[in-house]
Amino acid sequence: MKNLLIASLLIVPMALTSCTRTEKNVTLGAATGAVIGGVVTGRTSGVVAGALIGGVTMAFVSKSKRSGYCVYRDRRGRLHEARCR
């Protein structure tokens, strides 16, 4: 288990560097949902459900209406649309 954790800590940051902003937001939402689902329920099914809910929610929130544009959130929590980086 410890080896799996170490491997994931090394691989996940490298995998996220090549993603678009929307994909990063979906990953962040899924990870946050998994943690919250695990803490609240204490079961594996809660982790899976939380990851699904978090990922889908962030996919809808961060999806832009225009091609080539991404939705960003500033420090105050406001959403704005700009060219993808």
A tleap script that builds the chain and sets N, CA, C and O, in Angstrom:
source leaprc.protein.ff14SB
mol = sequence {
  NMET LYS ASN LEU LEU ILE ALA SER LEU LEU
  ILE VAL PRO MET ALA LEU THR SER CYS THR
  ARG THR GLU LYS ASN VAL THR LEU GLY ALA
  ALA THR GLY ALA VAL ILE GLY GLY VAL VAL
  THR GLY ARG THR SER GLY VAL VAL ALA GLY
  ALA LEU ILE GLY GLY VAL THR MET ALA PHE
  VAL SER LYS SER LYS ARG SER GLY TYR CYS
  VAL TYR ARG ASP ARG ARG GLY ARG LEU HIE
  GLU ALA ARG CYS CARG
}
set mol.1.N position { 0.829 -1.190 0.000 }
set mol.1.CA position { 0.000 0.000 0.000 }
set mol.1.C position { 0.873 1.252 0.000 }
set mol.1.O position { 0.581 2.221 -0.701 }
set mol.2.N position { 1.935 1.224 0.785 }
set mol.2.CA position { 2.817 2.376 0.855 }
set mol.2.C position { 3.483 2.635 -0.500 }
set mol.2.O position { 3.659 3.786 -0.898 }
set mol.3.N position { 3.855 1.554 -1.210 }
set mol.3.CA position { 4.471 1.707 -2.530 }
set mol.3.C position { 3.493 2.316 -3.530 }
set mol.3.O position { 3.884 3.134 -4.363 }
set mol.4.N position { 2.231 1.924 -3.450 }
set mol.4.CA position { 1.214 2.476 -4.338 }
set mol.4.C position { 1.022 3.967 -4.087 }
set mol.4.O position { 0.872 4.744 -5.030 }
set mol.5.N position { 1.026 4.362 -2.830 }
set mol.5.CA position { 0.875 5.767 -2.482 }
set mol.5.C position { 2.052 6.580 -3.003 }
set mol.5.O position { 1.859 7.656 -3.569 }
set mol.6.N position { 3.257 6.081 -2.819 }
set mol.6.CA position { 4.449 6.786 -3.296 }
set mol.6.C position { 4.433 6.888 -4.818 }
set mol.6.O position { 4.757 7.937 -5.376 }
set mol.7.N position { 4.058 5.809 -5.485 }
set mol.7.CA position { 4.002 5.827 -6.948 }
set mol.7.C position { 2.968 6.827 -7.452 }
set mol.7.O position { 3.214 7.544 -8.421 }
set mol.8.N position { 1.813 6.875 -6.794 }
set mol.8.CA position { 0.781 7.813 -7.239 }
set mol.8.C position { 1.201 9.256 -6.983 }
set mol.8.O position { 0.866 10.144 -7.768 }
set mol.9.N position { 1.927 9.501 -5.901 }
set mol.9.CA position { 2.408 10.856 -5.631 }
set mol.9.C position { 3.434 11.309 -6.662 }
set mol.9.O position { 3.577 12.506 -6.908 }
set mol.10.N position { 4.144 10.371 -7.263 }
set mol.10.CA position { 5.121 10.715 -8.291 }
set mol.10.C position { 4.495 10.820 -9.677 }
set mol.10.O position { 4.910 11.656 -10.479 }
set mol.11.N position { 3.506 9.987 -9.968 }
set mol.11.CA position { 2.939 9.924 -11.313 }
set mol.11.C position { 1.865 10.983 -11.544 }
set mol.11.O position { 1.815 11.577 -12.620 }
set mol.12.N position { 1.021 11.226 -10.575 }
set mol.12.CA position { -0.106 12.144 -10.770 }
set mol.12.C position { 0.345 13.556 -11.149 }
set mol.12.O position { -0.223 14.123 -12.083 }
set mol.13.N position { 1.338 14.158 -10.474 }
set mol.13.CA position { 1.756 15.501 -10.913 }
set mol.13.C position { 2.278 15.531 -12.347 }
set mol.13.O position { 2.034 16.496 -13.071 }
set mol.14.N position { 2.985 14.498 -12.761 }
set mol.14.CA position { 3.476 14.455 -14.139 }
set mol.14.C position { 2.322 14.319 -15.118 }
set mol.14.O position { 2.363 14.899 -16.203 }
set mol.15.N position { 1.300 13.568 -14.757 }
set mol.15.CA position { 0.150 13.387 -15.643 }
set mol.15.C position { -0.654 14.676 -15.769 }
set mol.15.O position { -1.198 14.965 -16.834 }
set mol.16.N position { -0.732 15.442 -14.702 }
set mol.16.CA position { -1.521 16.669 -14.731 }
set mol.16.C position { -0.853 17.796 -15.500 }
set mol.16.O position { -1.533 18.729 -15.926 }
set mol.17.N position { 0.454 17.737 -15.689 }
set mol.17.CA position { 1.127 18.831 -16.385 }
set mol.17.C position { 0.754 18.903 -17.855 }
set mol.17.O position { 0.870 19.967 -18.464 }
set mol.18.N position { 0.313 17.808 -18.434 }
set mol.18.CA position { -0.022 17.816 -19.857 }
set mol.18.C position { -1.518 17.976 -20.112 }
set mol.18.O position { -1.946 17.899 -21.263 }
set mol.19.N position { -2.307 18.190 -19.098 }
set mol.19.CA position { -3.759 18.288 -19.253 }
set mol.19.C position { -4.184 19.727 -19.526 }
set mol.19.O position { -3.449 20.672 -19.241 }
set mol.20.N position { -5.379 19.872 -20.079 }
set mol.20.CA position { -5.963 21.200 -20.244 }
set mol.20.C position { -6.527 21.655 -18.898 }
set mol.20.O position { -6.604 20.872 -17.951 }
set mol.21.N position { -6.910 22.902 -18.826 }
set mol.21.CA position { -7.451 23.458 -17.579 }
set mol.21.C position { -8.729 22.713 -17.174 }
set mol.21.O position { -8.928 22.439 -15.990 }
set mol.22.N position { -9.578 22.389 -18.118 }
set mol.22.CA position { -10.817 21.677 -17.800 }
set mol.22.C position { -10.514 20.301 -17.225 }
set mol.22.O position { -11.141 19.883 -16.251 }
set mol.23.N position { -9.556 19.592 -17.820 }
set mol.23.CA position { -9.198 18.263 -17.313 }
set mol.23.C position { -8.598 18.352 -15.912 }
set mol.23.O position { -8.847 17.485 -15.075 }
set mol.24.N position { -7.818 19.387 -15.656 }
set mol.24.CA position { -7.263 19.573 -14.313 }
set mol.24.C position { -8.380 19.840 -13.302 }
set mol.24.O position { -8.359 19.313 -12.190 }
set mol.25.N position { -9.354 20.660 -13.697 }
set mol.25.CA position { -10.476 20.949 -12.801 }
set mol.25.C position { -11.299 19.700 -12.507 }
set mol.25.O position { -11.736 19.496 -11.374 }
set mol.26.N position { -11.510 18.866 -13.518 }
set mol.26.CA position { -12.258 17.619 -13.314 }
set mol.26.C position { -11.494 16.701 -12.368 }
set mol.26.O position { -12.087 16.087 -11.481 }
set mol.27.N position { -10.176 16.606 -12.555 }
set mol.27.CA position { -9.352 15.775 -11.671 }
set mol.27.C position { -9.399 16.292 -10.243 }
set mol.27.O position { -9.528 15.511 -9.300 }
set mol.28.N position { -9.294 17.595 -10.083 }
set mol.28.CA position { -9.359 18.185 -8.750 }
set mol.28.C position { -10.720 17.944 -8.105 }
set mol.28.O position { -10.792 17.629 -6.917 }
set mol.29.N position { -11.797 18.087 -8.870 }
set mol.29.CA position { -13.138 17.836 -8.343 }
set mol.29.C position { -13.336 16.388 -7.941 }
set mol.29.O position { -13.942 16.100 -6.909 }
set mol.30.N position { -12.819 15.470 -8.762 }
set mol.30.CA position { -12.944 14.043 -8.442 }
set mol.30.C position { -12.144 13.689 -7.194 }
set mol.30.O position { -12.615 12.931 -6.346 }
set mol.31.N position { -10.940 14.234 -7.080 }
set mol.31.CA position { -10.114 13.946 -5.901 }
set mol.31.C position { -10.752 14.515 -4.637 }
set mol.31.O position { -10.793 13.849 -3.603 }
set mol.32.N position { -11.241 15.731 -4.722 }
set mol.32.CA position { -11.898 16.344 -3.567 }
set mol.32.C position { -13.160 15.576 -3.185 }
set mol.32.O position { -13.409 15.332 -2.005 }
set mol.33.N position { -13.948 15.201 -4.177 }
set mol.33.CA position { -15.157 14.420 -3.911 }
set mol.33.C position { -14.851 13.076 -3.289 }
set mol.33.O position { -15.580 12.613 -2.413 }
set mol.34.N position { -13.767 12.440 -3.740 }
set mol.34.CA position { -13.378 11.145 -3.172 }
set mol.34.C position { -12.994 11.283 -1.706 }
set mol.34.O position { -13.378 10.458 -0.877 }
set mol.35.N position { -12.240 12.322 -1.389 }
set mol.35.CA position { -11.839 12.534 0.008 }
set mol.35.C position { -13.058 12.819 0.874 }
set mol.35.O position { -13.211 12.235 1.946 }
set mol.36.N position { -13.918 13.705 0.417 }
set mol.36.CA position { -15.112 14.043 1.201 }
set mol.36.C position { -16.026 12.828 1.346 }
set mol.36.O position { -16.546 12.570 2.432 }
set mol.37.N position { -16.224 12.081 0.261 }
set mol.37.CA position { -17.059 10.881 0.326 }
set mol.37.C position { -16.501 9.841 1.268 }
set mol.37.O position { -17.258 9.180 1.979 }
set mol.38.N position { -15.182 9.685 1.287 }
set mol.38.CA position { -14.555 8.729 2.194 }
set mol.38.C position { -14.659 9.144 3.643 }
set mol.38.O position { -14.898 8.313 4.519 }
set mol.39.N position { -14.477 10.440 3.901 }
set mol.39.CA position { -14.553 10.936 5.278 }
set mol.39.C position { -15.983 10.853 5.808 }
set mol.39.O position { -16.203 10.454 6.951 }
set mol.40.N position { -16.943 11.227 4.984 }
set mol.40.CA position { -18.337 11.252 5.434 }
set mol.40.C position { -18.887 9.852 5.662 }
set mol.40.O position { -19.532 9.599 6.680 }
set mol.41.N position { -18.638 8.929 4.715 }
set mol.41.CA position { -19.234 7.597 4.828 }
set mol.41.C position { -18.317 6.576 5.477 }
set mol.41.O position { -18.785 5.651 6.141 }
set mol.42.N position { -17.013 6.737 5.289 }
set mol.42.CA position { -16.071 5.760 5.831 }
set mol.42.C position { -16.048 4.452 5.062 }
set mol.42.O position { -15.520 3.453 5.551 }
set mol.43.N position { -16.620 4.447 3.851 }
set mol.43.CA position { -16.668 3.224 3.045 }
set mol.43.C position { -16.133 3.501 1.646 }
set mol.43.O position { -16.070 4.646 1.200 }
set mol.44.N position { -15.751 2.431 0.971 }
set mol.44.CA position { -15.237 2.548 -0.388 }
set mol.44.C position { -16.300 3.057 -1.345 }
set mol.44.O position { -15.996 3.828 -2.255 }
set mol.45.N position { -17.527 2.641 -1.154 }
set mol.45.CA position { -18.602 3.106 -2.037 }
set mol.45.C position { -18.791 4.620 -1.924 }
set mol.45.O position { -19.146 5.276 -2.903 }
set mol.46.N position { -18.556 5.169 -0.746 }
set mol.46.CA position { -18.633 6.615 -0.564 }
set mol.46.C position { -17.530 7.344 -1.303 }
set mol.46.O position { -17.738 8.438 -1.828 }
set mol.47.N position { -16.344 6.729 -1.341 }
set mol.47.CA position { -15.221 7.312 -2.074 }
set mol.47.C position { -15.537 7.348 -3.565 }
set mol.47.O position { -15.314 8.359 -4.231 }
set mol.48.N position { -16.056 6.243 -4.081 }
set mol.48.CA position { -16.378 6.158 -5.511 }
set mol.48.C position { -17.489 7.144 -5.870 }
set mol.48.O position { -17.394 7.853 -6.871 }
set mol.49.N position { -18.526 7.187 -5.064 }
set mol.49.CA position { -19.635 8.107 -5.331 }
set mol.49.C position { -19.170 9.557 -5.258 }
set mol.49.O position { -19.551 10.374 -6.096 }
set mol.50.N position { -18.353 9.879 -4.268 }
set mol.50.CA position { -17.831 11.238 -4.143 }
set mol.50.C position { -16.971 11.637 -5.322 }
set mol.50.O position { -17.053 12.768 -5.801 }
set mol.51.N position { -16.138 10.709 -5.799 }
set mol.51.CA position { -15.289 10.992 -6.955 }
set mol.51.C position { -16.130 11.233 -8.201 }
set mol.51.O position { -15.848 12.144 -8.979 }
set mol.52.N position { -17.159 10.420 -8.389 }
set mol.52.CA position { -18.044 10.596 -9.547 }
set mol.52.C position { -18.779 11.933 -9.493 }
set mol.52.O position { -18.827 12.666 -10.481 }
set mol.53.N position { -19.339 12.236 -8.350 }
set mol.53.CA position { -20.098 13.478 -8.209 }
set mol.53.C position { -19.184 14.686 -8.376 }
set mol.53.O position { -19.538 15.640 -9.068 }
set mol.54.N position { -18.014 14.653 -7.749 }
set mol.54.CA position { -17.074 15.771 -7.861 }
set mol.54.C position { -16.561 15.971 -9.273 }
set mol.54.O position { -16.464 17.102 -9.748 }
set mol.55.N position { -16.230 14.878 -9.946 }
set mol.55.CA position { -15.729 14.979 -11.314 }
set mol.55.C position { -16.766 15.512 -12.284 }
set mol.55.O position { -16.470 16.377 -13.108 }
set mol.56.N position { -17.985 14.993 -12.188 }
set mol.56.CA position { -19.057 15.439 -13.087 }
set mol.56.C position { -19.413 16.899 -12.814 }
set mol.56.O position { -19.638 17.671 -13.747 }
set mol.57.N position { -19.464 17.273 -11.549 }
set mol.57.CA position { -19.786 18.657 -11.204 }
set mol.57.C position { -18.759 19.617 -11.782 }
set mol.57.O position { -19.123 20.630 -12.378 }
set mol.58.N position { -17.486 19.308 -11.613 }
set mol.58.CA position { -16.449 20.192 -12.142 }
set mol.58.C position { -16.417 20.188 -13.663 }
set mol.58.O position { -16.030 21.186 -14.272 }
set mol.59.N position { -16.812 19.094 -14.283 }
set mol.59.CA position { -16.863 19.060 -15.749 }
set mol.59.C position { -17.896 20.059 -16.263 }
set mol.59.O position { -17.664 20.731 -17.268 }
set mol.60.N position { -19.032 20.157 -15.580 }
set mol.60.CA position { -20.059 21.103 -16.003 }
set mol.60.C position { -19.701 22.532 -15.636 }
set mol.60.O position { -19.972 23.454 -16.407 }
set mol.61.N position { -19.097 22.731 -14.475 }
set mol.61.CA position { -18.766 24.078 -14.023 }
set mol.61.C position { -17.658 24.688 -14.872 }
set mol.61.O position { -17.726 25.869 -15.213 }
set mol.62.N position { -16.646 23.907 -15.216 }
set mol.62.CA position { -15.480 24.472 -15.893 }
set mol.62.C position { -15.553 24.399 -17.409 }
set mol.62.O position { -14.596 24.775 -18.086 }
set mol.63.N position { -16.655 23.930 -17.954 }
set mol.63.CA position { -16.773 23.819 -19.408 }
set mol.63.C position { -17.138 25.171 -20.003 }
set mol.63.O position { -18.071 25.834 -19.548 }
set mol.64.N position { -16.402 25.562 -21.009 }
set mol.64.CA position { -16.645 26.833 -21.679 }
set mol.64.C position { -17.649 26.651 -22.808 }
set mol.64.O position { -17.781 25.560 -23.363 }
set mol.65.N position { -18.335 27.693 -23.135 }
set mol.65.CA position { -19.300 27.655 -24.222 }
set mol.65.C position { -18.624 27.849 -25.581 }
set mol.65.O position { -19.168 27.439 -26.606 }
set mol.66.N position { -17.440 28.472 -25.594 }
set mol.66.CA position { -16.738 28.750 -26.844 }
set mol.66.C position { -15.515 27.857 -26.982 }
set mol.66.O position { -14.843 27.552 -25.997 }
set mol.67.N position { -15.234 27.446 -28.196 }
set mol.67.CA position { -14.073 26.606 -28.473 }
set mol.67.C position { -12.792 27.418 -28.291 }
set mol.67.O position { -12.706 28.558 -28.747 }
set mol.68.N position { -11.803 26.832 -27.626 }
set mol.68.CA position { -10.534 27.518 -27.396 }
set mol.68.C position { -10.531 28.394 -26.163 }
set mol.68.O position { -9.515 29.014 -25.847 }
set mol.69.N position { -11.645 28.455 -25.461 }
set mol.69.CA position { -11.746 29.250 -24.240 }
set mol.69.C position { -11.984 28.334 -23.050 }
set mol.69.O position { -12.614 27.285 -23.179 }
set mol.70.N position { -11.483 28.733 -21.904 }
set mol.70.CA position { -11.653 27.973 -20.669 }
set mol.70.C position { -12.300 28.872 -19.625 }
set mol.70.O position { -12.238 30.098 -19.719 }
set mol.71.N position { -12.912 28.256 -18.642 }
set mol.71.CA position { -13.506 28.988 -17.535 }
set mol.71.C position { -12.543 28.915 -16.364 }
set mol.71.O position { -12.115 27.831 -15.967 }
set mol.72.N position { -12.203 30.077 -15.811 }
set mol.72.CA position { -11.273 30.153 -14.693 }
set mol.72.C position { -11.976 30.751 -13.486 }
set mol.72.O position { -12.957 31.483 -13.616 }
set mol.73.N position { -11.454 30.425 -12.310 }
set mol.73.CA position { -11.990 30.960 -11.059 }
set mol.73.C position { -10.892 31.803 -10.415 }
set mol.73.O position { -9.763 31.338 -10.260 }
set mol.74.N position { -11.221 33.050 -10.038 }
set mol.74.CA position { -10.212 33.895 -9.401 }
set mol.74.C position { -10.192 33.670 -7.896 }
set mol.74.O position { -10.904 32.811 -7.377 }
set mol.75.N position { -9.379 34.442 -7.209 }
set mol.75.CA position { -9.207 34.251 -5.757 }
set mol.75.C position { -10.484 34.494 -4.964 }
set mol.75.O position { -10.662 33.943 -3.877 }
set mol.76.N position { -11.357 35.307 -5.501 }
set mol.76.CA position { -12.605 35.620 -4.804 }
set mol.76.C position { -13.739 34.672 -5.166 }
set mol.76.O position { -14.866 34.838 -4.698 }
set mol.77.N position { -13.442 33.672 -6.004 }
set mol.77.CA position { -14.445 32.681 -6.357 }
set mol.77.C position { -15.277 33.023 -7.576 }
set mol.77.O position { -16.181 32.270 -7.936 }
set mol.78.N position { -14.987 34.153 -8.221 }
set mol.78.CA position { -15.738 34.545 -9.414 }
set mol.78.C position { -15.241 33.766 -10.623 }
set mol.78.O position { -14.045 33.501 -10.750 }
set mol.79.N position { -16.154 33.403 -11.504 }
set mol.79.CA position { -15.810 32.687 -12.731 }
set mol.79.C position { -15.678 33.677 -13.875 }
set mol.79.O position { -16.469 34.612 -13.995 }
set mol.80.N position { -14.662 33.462 -14.724 }
set mol.80.CA position { -14.535 34.250 -15.944 }
set mol.80.C position { -13.991 33.370 -17.057 }
set mol.80.O position { -13.350 32.350 -16.807 }
set mol.81.N position { -14.252 33.776 -18.272 }
set mol.81.CA position { -13.870 32.997 -19.445 }
set mol.81.C position { -12.724 33.708 -20.157 }
set mol.81.O position { -12.782 34.915 -20.392 }
set mol.82.N position { -11.679 32.948 -20.500 }
set mol.82.CA position { -10.524 33.510 -21.208 }
set mol.82.C position { -9.916 32.425 -22.085 }
set mol.82.O position { -10.253 31.248 -21.959 }
set mol.83.N position { -9.014 32.836 -22.976 }
set mol.83.CA position { -8.323 31.873 -23.827 }
set mol.83.C position { -7.603 30.850 -22.964 }
set mol.83.O position { -7.021 31.197 -21.936 }
set mol.84.N position { -7.642 29.585 -23.383 }
set mol.84.CA position { -6.972 28.519 -22.634 }
set mol.84.C position { -5.468 28.727 -22.672 }
set mol.84.O position { -4.928 29.183 -23.680 }
set mol.85.N position { -4.801 28.404 -21.602 }
set mol.85.CA position { -3.343 28.553 -21.515 }
set mol.85.C position { -2.653 27.346 -22.047 }
set mol.85.O position { -1.423 27.291 -22.055 }
savepdb mol mol.pdb
quit
